[in-house]
Structure formats: structure tokens, C-alpha cells
Amino acid sequence: MDPPLIDQHEQTLFANPAADPKKMRRIIAEDSEWSLATVPRLIDIAVQHIVNNFAENPLLDELGPKHKAKVLEMLSTDLPLKVTAPLISDEGYWKRCCKARWEVCDIDQFGKSWKRMFFERNLEGLIEEFVPEQTDITVIQDTIELSKDFITRLRIKQLLPQIKDVTIVSPSDEEISDQGSDLGNDDTLDHFDFGLILNKLPKLKELSVVYGVKSCGMNFEWSLFEFTAKDCSLLAAAVQSCKHLHTLRLQRCQIDDTKARLLISNILKHPSLKVLDLSHNRVGDKTGRALGKLLIDNQIIREINLCDNKLRSEGISAIAFALKKNRSLRTLNIKLNRIGEEGGRNLCNALMSCKFLRSLDVASNGLGENTAYALAEVLNCNRSLETVVVSCNKLGVNGGRVIQEGLENNNCLKWIDLRLTDISQQSEHSIMNVIKRNKDLVRT
């Protein structure tokens, strides 16, 4: 019989490993949660304690640079603003706050400041979601008190109106209500009052507001996009009292002549307003006359934008007359209006003696050859205009030729847009060569 491969003792150890004294030597901890993990350093425990209790006991300036950076890296982005606003200036923390709330964060639009971006967009969101007579205004007031030193621009993309009372109506009333909605004759609804906040923002320079509702879907009503008389009165008073405001933009607000004139009358003597943007509204000749008075009385305004309105020859003629006496306006945009040949000629006649306007946009205004002849005279003698846009006007072949001749002695114009004006390719090529020559002169 062959001898066993292992002896009896080895068989016992194989069957019962615990019988081996060497394997019986082990540590049995009294603490069931005991582990071999390294015990954290005391400083790390202290840092974690500061982070966990930061809302109740904010401790930051007392820390050294290394530990302060560690705390800022670990702090939650959901901490109350009353704690973080006055205490934290670190851009890294505010960058995390912005990234946590918004998917798209373009810091270049906010002076490369993450903190400014957070506070401006935070306040914009509160105003855009504000419902008059329902939302608590103290939330906005408390936020302004904390963020007033960091807000220089507000761009409000929607304003919610008051919620109408829901009443039981008869079928005939419902039909009338539907017809009124389609015609835009619903009872007007008022919006947020900017007079409550503008004076509390000492560094605010630009205000851009759209009186309308985003993504209203099937709940569309004309009243949701109505800039009411009361809205106009409140906004005009707020802008008038905000002496440090530089830019006012009211786009797509359905502003008519009556409301525009009220707004303009309140900024005639404004000490700092430089940009007025009323593009994509419904203003006409009466507003043009009011702007003419503004240009005469106010020698601070530098830019006026009336793009896509109902301005005709009478309105632009009033503005043109004022240009002869104004020394501050640098940019005038009246594209997509209806000034026609008469208005175009009157404007060009004013530009013969205007030595301060640098940019003019009269695209798509029903201009023709007569205006082209007048514009050629302007380009021949005017030495202030640097940009001219006359696209989408039927200047014709002769109009292009005289503009080409008018530019021969012009060394100041840096750009002219002549697309869709029916001028010849030869004239367009010659004009572009003059523009290239002028740009080269600037570089040298």
C-alpha cells in the first residue's frame, strides 16, 4: 500500500485551519467599527467642522491662506446669501455657485466677474418671476440689500402681469372675451414697479426690460404683452429718479407714441443717460418730434435706436433738424422704418453740417436715387461718419455711381453696407476699394 502524501498532522491542519497556532494569532477589536484606516489630522477635522457649521458660525477671515482656500473649496453653494454675500469675495466659490444654477455661463458679458454674474442673474430671476399683489416684495428688497454693490446691469426678459380674478361667465360672455383677446382689447394688467428698486442700486448703469411673457403657450393673451399707461408712468418716474443710469432699453414692448413721449419727457434733463433703445415697438412721427426736443435739450445722449418702428418723413425731419444743434449723438439707428425719399433727403441735408455723428443705419427705409445723390454729397464733405448702412434700399445704378464719386475724397468712412441696393458690381467694387484704403490709412 502506498504511503499517504501528507501526514496525519497536516491533514488535521488542512481540515481545520484554526488549529494552526500561527493562524490563531489575530487582533480582535473591542470596537466593531474599528478599522486600519488612517486617523484624519486634527486640522482636517477642524476644517470640516468649520464647513459644516458655516451658516451658523461663519469663520473665514481668521484662517490662514491655505486653510481659507480649503474651506472655500468645500463650502456648499446653497448657503444663505446673507452669510456669503458680505463675507466671500473669492471668484472660485462664485463660479461654482453660477455653474450649479445655470447651464450657460458667459463670464465675458459680466466684466469677467463670477460674483457679479451670480447677483445680477439672481435678481433678474426674482423680478421675472414676480407676480404683482401676490409675490412678497420683501424677498426682492432683502436680496437688493445684499447685492446692491455688485449689480451694474439688469436685463429683464419677461415681466408677469397681475393674475385676473376668475369669475363665472355665461357662454355668450366667453365668446365676447375670446373675441376681445384676439383683438387685443382685454383689460390691461400692470407689472412690476421698478421704482421700488432702482434707487437702491447705486452702481446700476444699464436697464433692459421686455414687457411680455416667455413660453406662454396656449395661455396666450394680448394683455400678457401690454405695456400699460400705469407701467409707463411708473417706469418713467423710476428712470427720472435714477440719476446714475446710463442705458435704457425697452425692446418689443408695444410702446406707442403716447407712452414714448411720456418716457422721453421724463429724461429730457437726465444727467447721465447716454443710450436710449426703443427698437421693435410702434413709435411714429410724434415720437420723432419728442426725440428732436431731447437732442436739443440734452447734450449727453450718445446713441438712439429706433429700429423696426413706424417713423416716417415728418418724424425723421424733426430728428434731422435737432442733429444740427446736437453735439453729443454718435450713433443713430432708424432701419426698418418708413422715412422715404423726403425723409432721406432731409436727413442728408442735416448731415452736411453735423460734425459729430459717427454711425448711421437707414437700411430698409424706402430710399431711392434722390437720397443716393444727397448721400453722395454728405460723403464728399462729411468727415465724422465712419459707418453707414443703406442696405435694402433701391438706390439704383446711378445712385451707386454718384456714391462712388462722393467717396473719392473721403478718408474717414470705414464701412458702408450697400447690399440689395441695385447698384452695379463695378460701383460696389470701387467703393469697397475706397473702404479698404481708408482702413489701411488707420493702421498706418
Buried (B, 14 or more C-beta within 10 A) or exposed (E): EEEEEEEEEEEEEEEEEEEEEEEEEEEEEEEEEEEEEEEEEEEEEBBBEBBEEBBEEBBBEEBEEEBBEBBBEEBEBEBEBBBBBEBBEBBEBBBBBBEEEBEEBEBEEBEEBBBBBBBBBBBBBBBBEBEBEEBEBEEBEEBBEBBBBBBBBBBBBBBBBBEEEEEEEEEEEEEEBEEBBEEEEBEBBBBBBBBBBBBBBEEBBBBBBBBBBEEEEEEEBBBBBBBBEEBBBBBBBBBBEBEBBBBBBBBBBBBBBEBBBBBBBBBBEBEEBBBBBBBBBBBBBBBBBBBBBBBBBBEBBBBBBBBBBBBBBBBBBBBBBBBBBBEBBBBBBBBBBBBBBBBBBBBBBBBBEBEEBBBBBBBBBBBBBBBBBBBBBBBBEBEBBBBBBBBBBBBBEBBBBBBBBBBEEBEBBBEBBBEBBBBBEEBBEBBEEBBEEBEEEEEE
